[in-house]
């Protein structure tokens, strides 16, 4: 709750904003990767660990492992 008071007293009255006069803007949610970006990232990962021809896993293949 915001109470209009003298600027000198504003710091002593808690208003839930922790010292900020206005709430900060929400950060935009990160965008999802395209399939092309995912493929390029997977190839870079495989190349860095020495398995350049490894097949990229799918969600269905890992569903049981990720459910635990």
Number of C-alpha atoms within 10 A of each C-alpha: 7 11 9 8 9 8 8 7 9 15 13 9 11 12 14 11 12 10 13 10 12 8 10 8 6 6 6 6 6 6 6 8 10 9 9 9 11 13 13 12 13 17 17 14 14 16 13 10 8 10 12 13 9 12 10 11 9 8 9 9 9 10 10 9 8 9 6 5
